[in-house]
Amino acid sequence: MSDIIHLLPDSVANQIAAGEVIQRPASVIKELVENSVDAGATTIQIVLKDAGRTLIQLIDNGKGMSPTDARLAFERHSTSKIRSADDLFTLHTMGFRGEALASIAAIAQVELRTRRSEDEVGTCVRMSASQCEGQESISTPVGSNFAVKNIFFNVPARRKFLKSNQVELSNILGEFERMALINTQVAFTLTHNDTELFNLPASNLRQRIVALFGKSLNQQLLALDTETSLVKISGYVGRPESARKRGALQYFFVNGRYMRHPYFHKAVTICYEHLVPVGEMPNYFINLTVAPETIDVNIHPTKSEIKFENEQPIWQILSASVKEALGKYSAAPTIDFDMDDAPEIPTSKPGAHVAPPTVQVDTSYNPFRTGGGGGASAKRPQYDWQQLYSSFNSSREEKPLPPDGDEVVASKVDFSEGYVSKLSDNAPADTAAFPEFESKLNQSGRPVLQLKGRYITLPTAEGLMVIDQHRAHGVILFERFMAGISSREMASQRILFPEIMQLTVSQAAVLKSIWNELTALGFDLADMGQNSYSVNAVPAGVDGVDACDLIGQMIATASEKEHDAKSSLQRRMAWTLAEAAAVPVGQTLSKEEMSAMADDLLSLKTPAYTPAGKTVFVVISYDELQKRFN
């Protein structure tokens, strides 16, 4: 039998490596920008065509390369950054593996024009699918000019699975923002299809944040400045009032390199634990400077996962630094009394403006989490829906309005249509469904009770049902929105005075990718130019909701899961809309409203869980109640 193990050709090995390093056009930009920064560039220009599918061009004014280095740079494991394994633990450069250019050349057509300051002429190298197609001397400015054309032209499967231009552009902008944030000493320009998206001069971090994310962020930043023997911490954290439910701006950098670090993220968020509503996340832009030998960046090809030698003490220092910043600017409360169930004592202050009471919305769960503990994957009790729903088959016929002088009927929210209507308070109830409560069911309707403005309790044939009113209403609205999307008959409600929404460049790119889904939900938007949009109409039944903030949440939602299918995107957007429009925690409901919500909920096919897998109601059986009294 002949031998079966053999060496792979370099072209095949390069394509395998490219699958780890180059995942999409944004990966190409990341690697090229890192090389330019390592080359000492102070200006970097990025030119895109068709979100990088057709062309990704990067022009810098770095030190350039010699003709020999220009050709050798495209070979695997060729680098000027390290010479031995020990150098991996004293890295002062962004790149070091020598795989980026080889991986790019393996899946695209690349042309490099480069010249050093001491050379009279430069050199031009042309690569295609790891093969050198030519090298010649040319006249070119000092620095490097990379033109990457037709990405994945020789890997049809990879090119096929690229997303739409809007989604790919959104990913490019996200990568560009991370690179621009940490390299504030570099002037960046970004052009897409002959339209300039960014023109960022060299500046400090605060100016760069404002240039990328808008002037409104300037007054919301609190400075960090802590230096110890282990770590130097600099950057900014956001004020508590700038926290967001979704799409928070959260950036960690270490030694000038972007990283993801859940452990340090917890150190920051725990400082906001009693300052922001549950479910909202603060903004932060934090740069850690540590000794290079105390971290290991050689874990993942993207170099975004980093191990720290002194992780636990840095956690403590980081947490103390954030708390100091919040306390220094009086962002943290000095006294925190427990005001649960405390009576509200009115006071008279002539001339003072009395703010309306605030209602804390339950946002403690992530409606787009999949898998993991709890949620939809947890063991669920089985209910007999027909038997449960049989308890709610009371008639809801309206009686004539009382004559003049009688008591005015109660106001009732019609949850199936999303508007307020006047219904009689004397609707007859089916007392046969609850024989044990028959003596109490006179003209007052079903025996329903609201607990702490959050739960609705009522008896059923199987036991005592406890419903989370916010989640229940959200599920009801979600089904209505999904039905409207499917039938393309979602009603819109015009806004008397259209609201103007100013977006960042990356947000505008995501908005264009979900434009059709927003229209199907009932939104009417108009492009006003310069990333400004007018909100002219919203879905019927979402009165009282900030339309601009709601669309911002949907943009953040779409950014989180760009790989989802269109149907999944529609479901997540519909749930975002339903969750925002649902009755908030703490809102008092009338008896008719609670009964109507229970009826509407149990008429659904899957009423027990939200689309996120969260429990909507529980039923405490009579047997369990009896056991508790034994």
C-alpha positions, 0 to 999 in steps of 0.5 A: 500500500502506498503512502497516503500522507502528503504535503499540501500545496502552498496555495491550498494551505494559504486558502485554509489559513485565509479562512481563519484570518479573512472572514469578510471584507472587514477583515481585510481592512483590519489587517491592512490598517494594522500594517499601516499603523505598524509602518508609522503612517500618519494618514490612511485613506480607505476606498471601497467599491460595493462594500469591498466586494469589488475593491478595497484600496488602502493608501498610507504614508508609512515607511514603505518597503523595498522591492525584495520586502514587497515580494516577500511580504506575501509569503506565509509566515514572513514578518518583520515584527518578530524573530524568535518565540520569545518576541511573542511576549514582548510585542509592540506591534499590531501584527506579528504572525506574517499570515495576513497578506498571504491570506489576502493574496490567496483569496483575492487579486492584489496590487501593491505599490510601495516606496521607501523615502530613500528610494528614487523609484518604487515597486509594483507587485501583482498577486492573484490566488497566491501566484505572483503575476508580475513585479516592476519598478514604478513611480509612486509616493512614499508609503504603500498603496494596496488594492484588493480586488474581487475578494473570494473570486476563487472561493465561490462558496465563501463569496456566495455566503457574503451578506448584502452590501448594506450588511457588509458595509455595516461590518466594515464601519464597525471595524473602522470605528474600532481602529479609528478610536485607538489610533487617534494620532492617525488621520483617516478618510473612508470613501464608499462608492465615491461618497466620503463617509468619514474624514477624521483628522488626527485628534485626541480620544474625546474628539475622535469619539464625538467625530464618530458617534455624534456631538450629543455624546460629548457631554455624557463622557466621564474621564478615567485616569488611573496609573498603578504599577500593574496597569494604566487606565485611560479613556471615558465612561458614560454617565448613567443617563446615557445608558442604552437598552441595546447598541451600547458603545462598549470598547476595550483596548489593551496596548493599542489593540481592540479586545473583547473581555467579558471579565473586565466588562463585568467590572465596569457594569457592576459599578452601574448596578444601582444607577441604571435600570435593569437591562440597560448598559453603559457606554465606555471607551477604556484603554489599558496599558500593561507590560507586554510580557504580562499578556498573551495575544497569540490565542486567536487569529483575529487577536481580539481575545487576550489573556492577562497574567494579573487579571484579578488585580486589574479587575479590582483597579478597573472597578475602583477607577470607574467608581471614582469617575462616577463619584467624582462627577456626582453620578453616584447617589450618596444615600440609597434608601429602600423606598419599596412600599413607602408611602408617597408624602406630597410636599408643597414647593411654590414655583417648583416644577413637579416632575411626573412619577417615573415608571421602571420598565422591566428590561431584565431579559435579553429578547434575542438570547438563544441557547444557554441556561434557562429561557426556551431551553429550560424544562417547561411544564405542560399545560392543557390549553383547552382546559385552561382556556375553558375557564375564560369563556365568559361572555363580554357583551356590552350593556347600554350606557347608563342614563344621564346622571349615572356613574361614568363607565370605566376606560378600557384598553383594547389590547387586540387593536392597541387603542383606548376604547370605552366599554361597560363596567357591567359585562356579565361573567360566566360564574359556572367556570368558577363555582367556588367563587360564585358568591363573589361574582355579582356585577363586578366581573371576574375575580382578578387581582393585580399584584405590585403593578406587575402580576395578574392573578386569577383562578382557573380550572387547574389552579391559580394563574399568575400572569406577568402583565408586561410580557403577556401584553408583549406576546399579544402585540407580537402576534399581531405585528407578525400577522400584519407583516405576513399579510402586508396589512400593518396599519400605520399612524401618521405623526402630526409633527414628524420627528427628525432622527440623526444617525451615525454612518454605521447606524445609517448603513444598518437602517438601509438594510432593514428598511423593508422590514420597518416599512412592513411593520408600519413605519414611514421614514424619509431620507433627509440626507447627511444621515438624517431621517424623518419619522412620518408614521409609526405602527398603529397602537404604539402611542406614547413610545419614542419613535426615534429611540424605538428605531434606534433599538431596532437598528441595534437589534439588527446589528447584533445578529447580522447572520440571521435569515430574513424571517428571523430578523422580522421576528426579532424586530417585531418583538422589539416593537412589541416589548416597547409598546407593551404596558410597562411594569407598575401600570395599574390596570382595571378589572376589565383590562386584566380579564381582556388580557387573559382572554387574548393571551390564552387565545394564542397558540403558544401563550406560555413563553415569549419569543425569547423563551421567558415565562409569561405565566405560571399555574399553581395547582390546587394540589400544590396549594393544599400541600402548603396548608398541610 
